[in-house]
């Protein structure tokens, strides 16, 4: 699989964190072994370092597409209804980093959940509704790994200039790298927040559990896209399609 640099100048190192032996510039392509980790081994395919191999930080590379990426061709009405219904029902749930529940009943009793815990419950409900069976570890984990796990399963993580408004539909998950926190170092994409797209009578929205929103809340998609436009352009917003899971 080819990855594409989104950095102005990305150091190519002999070993992870080691001596600099070259650089990838914005748009340069590199082949990798698809093992998701903070530092990955690549062979540069284009640019002035073409043919060289070395280590780079994964977060500065997005998946390259020869043609415009597409989502699964499925009816998303059931997914939209699940996200709408549970976002309303659990509107009073508070945010708590590192807090998860394995069922809606547990969440109701606990009264708090973090972003990945909220996405886990919604995703599990949607997968069951669509008859898509997955291993529990695919989603019962933290935000960055939720995106990379689904991306590995579906062979698609859409980011940077490939990510368009039409990709934000019910049943898609969005991971965001707001900044480098001490607690998220070591993650491949440095993702520190995850959300899900839903839809109701008013249109598309983002469903999330966030500290800034006080817990489970929804934000109109257009408003959310405007607020995250810079991060999207920088390749720090990553979308995967839950309904494309094999």
C-alpha positions as a Markdown table, in Angstrom:
| # | Residue | x | y | z |
|---|---|---|---|---|
| 1 | Unk | 0.0 | 0.0 | 0.0 |
| 2 | Unk | 1.2 | 3.5 | -0.8 |
| 3 | Unk | 1.3 | 6.3 | 1.7 |
| 4 | Unk | 1.6 | 10.0 | 0.9 |
| 5 | Unk | 3.5 | 12.6 | 2.9 |
| 6 | Unk | 1.4 | 15.5 | 4.2 |
| 7 | Unk | 4.5 | 17.2 | 5.8 |
| 8 | Unk | 6.5 | 20.0 | 4.2 |
| 9 | Unk | 9.6 | 18.1 | 5.0 |
| 10 | Unk | 9.4 | 14.7 | 6.8 |
| 11 | Unk | 12.7 | 13.2 | 8.1 |
| 12 | Unk | 13.6 | 9.8 | 6.8 |
| 13 | Unk | 15.8 | 8.1 | 9.4 |
| 14 | Unk | 18.0 | 5.1 | 9.5 |
| 15 | Unk | 16.2 | 3.8 | 12.5 |
| 16 | Unk | 13.2 | 5.0 | 14.5 |
| 17 | Unk | 14.3 | 8.3 | 16.0 |
| 18 | Unk | 17.8 | 7.7 | 14.6 |
| 19 | Unk | 20.1 | 9.5 | 12.2 |
| 20 | Unk | 18.5 | 11.5 | 9.4 |
| 21 | Unk | 19.3 | 10.0 | 6.0 |
| 22 | Unk | 16.8 | 12.0 | 3.8 |
| 23 | Unk | 13.4 | 13.5 | 3.7 |
| 24 | Unk | 10.0 | 13.1 | 2.1 |
| 25 | Unk | 8.3 | 16.3 | 0.9 |
| 26 | Unk | 4.6 | 17.0 | 0.6 |
| 27 | Unk | 3.0 | 14.6 | -1.9 |
| 28 | Unk | 5.9 | 12.2 | -2.0 |
| 29 | Unk | 4.8 | 8.5 | -2.0 |
| 30 | Unk | 6.2 | 5.6 | 0.0 |
| 31 | Unk | 5.5 | 1.9 | 0.2 |
| 32 | Unk | 5.1 | 0.3 | 3.6 |
| 33 | Unk | 4.4 | -3.1 | 5.2 |
| 34 | Unk | 1.0 | -2.1 | 6.7 |
| 35 | Unk | 2.1 | -2.7 | 10.3 |
| 36 | Unk | 0.5 | 0.2 | 12.2 |
| 37 | Unk | 2.9 | 1.7 | 14.8 |
| 38 | Unk | 4.3 | 5.1 | 15.7 |
| 39 | Unk | 7.4 | 4.6 | 13.5 |
| 40 | Unk | 7.1 | 2.6 | 10.3 |
| 41 | Unk | 9.6 | 1.3 | 7.7 |
| 42 | Unk | 9.1 | 2.6 | 4.2 |
| 43 | Unk | 10.6 | 2.5 | 0.8 |
| 44 | Unk | 10.3 | 5.9 | -0.9 |
| 45 | Unk | 8.7 | 5.7 | -4.3 |
| 46 | Unk | 8.8 | 9.3 | -5.6 |
| 47 | Unk | 10.7 | 12.5 | -4.9 |
| 48 | Unk | 14.4 | 13.3 | -4.6 |
| 49 | Unk | 14.8 | 10.3 | -2.1 |
| 50 | Unk | 13.1 | 7.8 | -4.4 |
| 51 | Unk | 14.6 | 4.3 | -3.9 |
| 52 | Unk | 15.7 | 5.0 | -0.3 |
| 53 | Unk | 14.4 | 3.0 | 2.7 |
| 54 | Unk | 14.1 | 4.1 | 6.3 |
| 55 | Unk | 11.9 | 4.9 | 9.2 |
| 56 | Unk | 9.3 | 7.8 | 9.4 |
| 57 | Unk | 6.6 | 8.7 | 11.9 |
| 58 | Unk | 3.3 | 7.3 | 10.6 |
| 59 | Unk | 1.2 | 10.3 | 11.6 |
| 60 | Unk | 2.7 | 12.4 | 8.8 |
| 61 | Unk | 1.5 | 10.0 | 6.1 |
| 62 | Unk | -2.0 | 9.4 | 4.7 |
| 63 | Unk | -3.2 | 6.6 | 2.5 |
| 64 | Unk | -2.7 | 7.3 | -1.2 |
| 65 | Unk | -5.5 | 6.7 | -3.7 |
| 66 | Unk | -5.1 | 6.4 | -7.5 |
| 67 | Unk | -8.8 | 7.1 | -7.9 |
| 68 | Unk | -11.3 | 8.9 | -5.6 |
| 69 | Unk | -12.1 | 6.7 | -2.6 |
| 70 | Unk | -15.6 | 5.4 | -2.3 |
| 71 | Unk | -17.7 | 4.1 | 0.7 |
| 72 | Unk | -19.7 | 0.9 | 0.9 |
| 73 | Unk | -22.8 | 1.0 | -1.3 |
| 74 | Unk | -25.4 | 0.2 | 1.4 |
| 75 | Unk | -28.6 | 1.7 | 2.8 |
| 76 | Unk | -27.5 | 3.8 | 5.8 |
| 77 | Unk | -31.0 | 4.5 | 7.2 |
| 78 | Unk | -30.7 | 1.9 | 10.0 |
| 79 | Unk | -27.3 | 3.3 | 11.0 |
| 80 | Unk | -28.6 | 6.8 | 11.0 |
| 81 | Unk | -31.6 | 5.8 | 13.2 |
| 82 | Unk | -29.4 | 4.0 | 15.8 |
| 83 | Unk | -27.1 | 7.0 | 16.1 |
| 84 | Unk | -30.0 | 9.5 | 16.3 |
| 85 | Unk | -31.9 | 7.4 | 18.9 |
| 86 | Unk | -29.0 | 6.7 | 21.3 |
| 87 | Unk | -27.6 | 10.2 | 21.0 |
| 88 | Unk | -30.9 | 11.5 | 22.3 |
| 89 | Unk | -31.4 | 8.8 | 24.9 |
| 90 | Unk | -27.9 | 9.2 | 26.5 |
| 91 | Unk | -27.7 | 13.0 | 26.1 |
| 92 | Unk | -27.3 | 13.3 | 29.9 |
| 93 | Unk | -24.2 | 11.0 | 30.1 |
| 94 | Unk | -21.0 | 12.8 | 31.2 |
| 95 | Unk | -17.6 | 12.6 | 29.7 |
| 96 | Unk | -14.8 | 10.7 | 31.6 |
| 97 | Unk | -11.5 | 9.9 | 30.0 |
| 98 | Unk | -10.7 | 6.2 | 30.1 |
| 99 | Unk | -14.2 | 5.2 | 31.0 |
| 100 | Unk | -16.0 | 2.5 | 28.9 |
| 101 | Unk | -19.1 | 0.3 | 29.1 |
| 102 | Unk | -19.8 | -3.0 | 27.4 |
| 103 | Unk | -23.5 | -2.5 | 27.2 |
| 104 | Unk | -26.1 | 0.2 | 27.2 |
| 105 | Unk | -27.3 | -1.0 | 30.6 |
| 106 | Unk | -23.8 | -0.6 | 32.0 |
| 107 | Unk | -23.5 | 2.9 | 30.5 |
| 108 | Unk | -26.8 | 3.9 | 32.0 |
| 109 | Unk | -25.7 | 2.7 | 35.4 |
| 110 | Unk | -22.2 | 4.2 | 35.1 |
| 111 | Unk | -23.4 | 7.6 | 33.7 |
| 112 | Unk | -20.1 | 8.5 | 32.1 |
| 113 | Unk | -18.1 | 7.4 | 29.0 |
| 114 | Unk | -15.2 | 8.6 | 26.9 |
| 115 | Unk | -15.2 | 9.2 | 23.2 |
| 116 | Unk | -13.9 | 5.7 | 22.2 |
| 117 | Unk | -16.3 | 4.1 | 24.6 |
| 118 | Unk | -19.3 | 5.9 | 23.1 |
| 119 | Unk | -18.2 | 5.0 | 19.5 |
| 120 | Unk | -17.7 | 1.4 | 20.6 |
| 121 | Unk | -21.3 | 1.1 | 21.8 |
| 122 | Unk | -22.8 | 2.7 | 18.7 |
| 123 | Unk | -20.6 | 0.7 | 16.4 |
| 124 | Unk | -21.5 | -2.6 | 18.1 |
| 125 | Unk | -25.2 | -1.8 | 17.8 |
| 126 | Unk | -24.8 | -0.9 | 14.1 |
| 127 | Unk | -22.7 | -4.0 | 13.2 |
| 128 | Unk | -25.3 | -6.2 | 14.9 |
| 129 | Unk | -28.2 | -4.5 | 13.0 |
| 130 | Unk | -26.4 | -5.1 | 9.7 |
| 131 | Unk | -25.3 | -8.6 | 10.5 |
| 132 | Unk | -21.6 | -7.8 | 10.4 |
| 133 | Unk | -19.6 | -10.0 | 12.8 |
| 134 | Unk | -16.2 | -8.8 | 14.0 |
| 135 | Unk | -13.7 | -9.7 | 16.8 |
| 136 | Unk | -14.5 | -7.8 | 20.0 |
| 137 | Unk | -11.0 | -6.3 | 20.1 |
| 138 | Unk | -11.7 | -4.4 | 16.8 |
| 139 | Unk | -13.6 | -1.7 | 18.6 |
| 140 | Unk | -13.3 | -2.2 | 22.4 |
| 141 | Unk | -10.1 | -0.2 | 22.5 |
| 142 | Unk | -8.8 | 3.4 | 22.3 |
| 143 | Unk | -9.6 | 5.9 | 19.5 |
| 144 | Unk | -6.5 | 5.6 | 17.4 |
| 145 | Unk | -6.7 | 1.8 | 17.3 |
| 146 | Unk | -10.4 | 1.9 | 16.5 |
| 147 | Unk | -9.5 | 3.8 | 13.3 |
| 148 | Unk | -6.5 | 1.8 | 12.4 |
| 149 | Unk | -8.2 | -1.5 | 13.1 |
| 150 | Unk | -11.2 | -0.7 | 10.9 |
| 151 | Unk | -8.8 | 0.8 | 8.3 |
| 152 | Unk | -6.9 | -2.5 | 8.2 |
| 153 | Unk | -10.1 | -4.5 | 7.9 |
| 154 | Unk | -11.6 | -2.3 | 5.1 |
| 155 | Unk | -8.3 | -1.4 | 3.5 |
| 156 | Unk | -9.3 | 2.3 | 3.6 |
| 157 | Unk | -8.5 | 5.2 | 5.8 |
| 158 | Unk | -9.5 | 8.5 | 4.0 |
| 159 | Unk | -7.7 | 11.7 | 5.0 |
| 160 | Unk | -6.2 | 14.9 | 3.7 |
| 161 | Unk | -7.1 | 16.1 | 0.2 |
| 162 | Unk | -8.9 | 12.8 | -0.5 |
| 163 | Unk | -11.4 | 13.4 | 2.3 |
| 164 | Unk | -14.5 | 15.2 | 0.9 |
| 165 | Unk | -17.8 | 16.3 | 2.4 |
| 166 | Unk | -19.7 | 13.4 | 0.7 |
| 167 | Unk | -17.7 | 10.9 | 2.7 |
| 168 | Unk | -19.3 | 12.1 | 6.0 |
| 169 | Unk | -22.4 | 9.9 | 6.0 |
| 170 | Unk | -24.1 | 7.8 | 8.8 |
| 171 | Unk | -21.9 | 4.9 | 9.9 |
| 172 | Unk | -18.6 | 6.5 | 9.3 |
| 173 | Unk | -16.1 | 7.1 | 12.1 |
| 174 | Unk | -13.8 | 10.1 | 12.3 |
| 175 | Unk | -10.6 | 10.2 | 14.3 |
| 176 | Unk | -9.0 | 13.5 | 15.0 |
| 177 | Unk | -5.4 | 14.4 | 15.9 |
| 178 | Unk | -5.9 | 17.7 | 17.7 |
| 179 | Unk | -2.4 | 17.9 | 19.1 |
| 180 | Unk | 0.3 | 15.8 | 20.7 |
| 181 | Unk | -0.7 | 15.0 | 24.2 |
| 182 | Unk | 1.6 | 13.1 | 26.6 |
| 183 | Unk | -1.0 | 10.3 | 26.9 |
| 184 | Unk | -1.3 | 9.7 | 23.2 |
| 185 | Unk | 2.4 | 9.4 | 22.2 |
| 186 | Unk | 3.2 | 6.1 | 20.6 |
| 187 | Unk | -0.1 | 6.0 | 18.6 |
| 188 | Unk | 0.4 | 5.5 | 14.8 |
| 189 | Unk | -1.9 | 8.4 | 13.8 |
| 190 | Unk | -1.7 | 10.3 | 17.0 |
| 191 | Unk | -5.5 | 10.4 | 17.2 |
| 192 | Unk | -6.9 | 11.7 | 20.5 |
| 193 | Unk | -10.6 | 12.0 | 19.7 |
| 194 | Unk | -13.1 | 9.9 | 17.8 |
| 195 | Unk | -16.7 | 10.7 | 16.6 |
| 196 | Unk | -19.4 | 9.2 | 14.4 |
| 197 | Unk | -21.6 | 10.7 | 11.8 |
| 198 | Unk | -25.4 | 10.4 | 12.3 |
| 199 | Unk | -28.5 | 11.9 | 10.8 |
| 200 | Unk | -31.9 | 13.1 | 11.9 |
| 201 | Unk | -34.8 | 15.3 | 10.5 |
| 202 | Unk | -32.5 | 18.3 | 10.6 |
| 203 | Unk | -29.7 | 16.7 | 8.6 |
| 204 | Unk | -26.3 | 15.2 | 9.2 |
| 205 | Unk | -24.5 | 15.6 | 12.6 |
| 206 | Unk | -21.5 | 14.5 | 14.5 |
| 207 | Unk | -22.2 | 12.3 | 17.6 |
| 208 | Unk | -19.5 | 12.3 | 20.2 |
| 209 | Unk | -18.7 | 12.2 | 23.9 |
| 210 | Unk | -16.3 | 15.0 | 24.6 |
| 211 | Unk | -15.0 | 17.0 | 27.6 |
| 212 | Unk | -15.7 | 20.3 | 25.8 |
| 213 | Unk | -19.3 | 19.3 | 25.2 |
| 214 | Unk | -19.8 | 18.0 | 28.8 |
| 215 | Unk | -20.5 | 14.4 | 27.6 |
| 216 | Unk | -22.6 | 12.9 | 24.9 |
| 217 | Unk | -23.7 | 15.6 | 22.4 |
| 218 | Unk | -24.3 | 16.3 | 18.8 |
| 219 | Unk | -23.0 | 19.0 | 16.5 |
| 220 | Unk | -24.4 | 19.8 | 13.0 |
| 221 | Unk | -22.1 | 18.5 | 10.4 |
| 222 | Unk | -21.6 | 21.7 | 8.5 |
| 223 | Unk | -20.7 | 23.5 | 11.7 |
| 224 | Unk | -18.3 | 20.7 | 12.7 |
| 225 | Unk | -16.6 | 20.7 | 9.2 |
| 226 | Unk | -16.0 | 24.4 | 9.4 |
| 227 | Unk | -14.4 | 24.2 | 12.8 |
| 228 | Unk | -12.1 | 21.3 | 11.7 |
| 229 | Unk | -11.3 | 22.6 | 8.2 |
| 230 | Unk | -7.7 | 23.3 | 8.9 |
| 231 | Unk | -7.0 | 19.9 | 10.5 |
| 232 | Unk | -8.7 | 18.2 | 7.6 |
| 233 | Unk | -6.5 | 20.0 | 5.2 |
| 234 | Unk | -3.4 | 19.0 | 7.2 |
| 235 | Unk | -4.3 | 15.3 | 7.0 |
| 236 | Unk | -5.0 | 15.1 | 10.8 |
| 237 | Unk | -8.7 | 14.0 | 10.4 |
| 238 | Unk | -9.1 | 10.3 | 9.4 |
| 239 | Unk | -12.4 | 8.7 | 8.2 |
| 240 | Unk | -13.2 | 5.0 | 8.0 |
| 241 | Unk | -16.4 | 3.3 | 7.0 |
| 242 | Unk | -17.9 | 0.9 | 9.6 |
| 243 | Unk | -20.3 | -0.5 | 7.1 |
| 244 | Unk | -17.5 | -1.7 | 4.8 |
| 245 | Unk | -16.2 | -4.1 | 7.5 |
| 246 | Unk | -15.7 | -7.6 | 6.1 |
